[in-house]
Amino acid sequence: MSIIQITVQELAERLVGERQDLQLIDVRERDEVEIAAIADFTILPLSEYGEWSVDFTEKFNPHAETLVLCHHGMRSAQMCQWLINQGFTNVKNIGGGIDAYAYAVEPSMAKY
C-alpha cells in the first residue's frame, strides 16, 4: 500500500480547521524539536521506538486521520509504513517535513 502524502500547505489548512479527530505525530529527535516545532504534535522520536511502541495502539485511534512529520519526509514515511502495518487506516506523510513548512508556511521558523 502506498503512503499518502500531503503538502505543508495542506497541513497548514488542516491545523486551522476542525481538529478533534486529527492525530499529529512528529518522529524527529528531541534536539531537533527544540530547534523548530509545530504546536500540538506528539513527539515520538524514532530512536525511542522501544519506549513509545509498547502502548502506542492504546493511545492512538487507528481510524483517526494521522499526520506524520519529520525533517524532510523520510523518517515520517517510515513511521507511516509502520502505522499502516499496525492497522492504521488514515495515515498521511507530510511531504518535505518541517523544513518545507519553515520555508513555505512559517518563514520565521528556525531552519536546520
URBEL-V802089 format. One record per residue. N is the residue number from 0. RES is the residue in one small letter. SS is DSSP state (helix for helix, strand for strand, loop for the rest). PSI is psi in whole degrees, -180 to 180 (999 if undefined). NEAR is the number of other ideal C-beta (glycine too) atoms within 12 Angstrom. Layout:
BEGIN
n,res,ss,psi,near
N,RES,SS,PSI,NEAR
N,RES,SS,PSI,NEAR
END
This chain:
BEGIN
n,res,ss,psi,near
0,m,loop,130,12
1,s,loop,153,11
2,i,loop,131,27
3,i,strand,133,25
4,q,strand,143,22
5,i,strand,156,32
6,t,loop,165,23
7,v,helix,-26,33
8,q,helix,-41,19
9,e,helix,-39,24
10,l,helix,-47,37
11,a,helix,-41,21
12,e,helix,-40,16
13,r,helix,-34,27
14,l,helix,-26,24
15,v,helix,-14,14
16,g,loop,-164,13
17,e,loop,126,10
18,r,loop,14,18
19,q,loop,-31,11
20,d,loop,20,16
21,l,strand,127,26
22,q,strand,126,30
23,l,strand,121,30
24,i,strand,130,38
25,d,strand,119,37
26,v,loop,11,41
27,r,loop,165,37
28,e,loop,156,20
29,r,helix,-35,16
30,d,helix,-29,14
31,e,helix,-41,27
32,v,helix,-34,26
33,e,helix,-31,14
34,i,helix,-47,17
35,a,loop,133,29
36,a,loop,158,28
37,i,loop,132,29
38,a,loop,148,16
39,d,loop,5,19
40,f,loop,139,31
41,t,strand,127,26
42,i,strand,115,27
43,l,loop,78,36
44,p,loop,137,28
45,l,helix,-32,28
46,s,helix,-16,17
47,e,helix,20,19
48,y,helix,-43,16
49,g,helix,-34,12
50,e,helix,-52,13
51,w,helix,-18,23
52,s,loop,-20,22
53,v,loop,-50,12
54,d,loop,22,11
55,f,helix,-49,26
56,t,helix,-14,18
57,e,helix,-29,11
58,k,helix,-24,16
59,f,loop,144,31
60,n,loop,119,21
61,p,loop,-11,20
62,h,loop,-5,16
63,a,loop,152,21
64,e,strand,126,28
65,t,strand,118,41
66,l,strand,132,45
67,v,strand,134,44
68,l,strand,143,47
69,c,loop,-154,37
70,h,loop,-51,30
71,h,loop,-11,25
72,g,loop,-2,31
73,m,helix,-52,23
74,r,helix,-37,29
75,s,helix,-33,43
76,a,helix,-39,29
77,q,helix,-44,22
78,m,helix,-41,39
79,c,helix,-43,34
80,q,helix,-42,22
81,w,helix,-44,28
82,l,helix,-45,36
83,i,helix,-42,23
84,n,helix,-26,18
85,q,loop,0,20
86,g,loop,9,17
87,f,loop,136,29
88,t,loop,-9,19
89,n,loop,66,23
90,v,strand,136,35
91,k,strand,135,34
92,n,strand,136,36
93,i,strand,102,45
94,g,loop,133,29
95,g,loop,-15,27
96,g,helix,-162,40
97,i,helix,-23,37
98,d,helix,-50,28
99,a,helix,-37,32
100,y,helix,-43,38
101,a,helix,-38,25
102,y,helix,-43,20
103,a,helix,-30,21
104,v,loop,-43,26
105,e,loop,73,22
106,p,loop,-20,13
107,s,loop,-11,10
108,m,loop,143,22
109,a,loop,142,17
110,k,loop,147,19
111,y,loop,999,18
END
